[in-house]
Amino acid sequence: MALTIDQLNIQIAAESTQATNAIDTLIGRLENLQSKLNGLGSAGKRAGNGLTATANSATKAATATDKHRKSTE
């Protein structure tokens, strides 16, 4: 039983690390897209502002995932 719990903890930690890394990659790509949209004028800036909100939400999700991972270690 203890071995099973340890294996589950390892699996959860690995999967949450992968999720955090994927979210970090997404944030970087959204920021890159935002900077390109900002160069398009006012319409691009409005779209960029929407991406900022999306990136902020992704950051919060990554932080929550990381906190969960650390709490299970």
C-alpha positions in Angstrom: 0.0 0.0 0.0 2.8 2.4 0.9 4.6 1.7 -2.3 1.4 2.4 -4.3 1.0 5.8 -2.6 4.6 6.7 -3.2 4.2 5.8 -6.9 1.1 7.9 -7.1 2.9 10.8 -5.5 5.8 10.5 -7.9 3.4 10.3 -10.9 1.4 13.4 -9.7 4.6 15.3 -9.2 5.9 14.4 -12.6 2.6 15.3 -14.3 2.3 18.6 -12.5 5.8 19.5 -13.4 5.0 18.8 -17.1 1.8 20.8 -16.8 3.8 23.7 -15.3 6.4 23.6 -18.0 3.7 23.5 -20.7 1.9 26.5 -19.2 5.3 28.4 -19.0 5.8 27.6 -22.7 2.3 28.8 -23.5 2.9 32.1 -21.6 6.1 32.7 -23.5 4.3 32.2 -26.8 1.4 34.4 -25.8 3.8 37.2 -24.8 5.5 36.9 -28.2 2.2 37.0 -30.0 1.1 40.0 -27.9 4.3 42.0 -28.8 3.7 41.3 -32.5 0.0 42.3 -32.2 1.0 45.5 -30.4 2.9 46.5 -33.5 -0.2 46.3 -35.7 -1.8 49.5 -34.2 -4.9 50.0 -32.0 -6.7 46.8 -33.1 -3.6 44.8 -32.4 -3.2 46.4 -29.0 -6.7 45.5 -28.1 -6.0 41.9 -29.1 -2.7 42.1 -27.2 -4.6 43.2 -24.1 -6.8 40.2 -24.3 -3.7 38.0 -24.6 -2.3 39.7 -21.5 -5.4 38.6 -19.5 -5.0 35.1 -20.9 -1.3 35.0 -20.0 -2.1 36.2 -16.5 -4.7 33.4 -16.1 -2.2 30.9 -17.3 0.4 32.2 -14.8 -2.1 31.7 -12.0 -2.8 28.2 -13.2 0.9 27.4 -13.3 1.4 28.8 -9.8 -1.5 26.8 -8.4 -0.2 23.6 -10.1 3.3 24.2 -8.7 1.9 24.8 -5.2 -0.1 21.6 -5.5 3.0 19.7 -6.7 5.1 21.0 -3.8 2.4 20.1 -1.2 2.4 16.5 -2.4 6.1 16.0 -2.2 
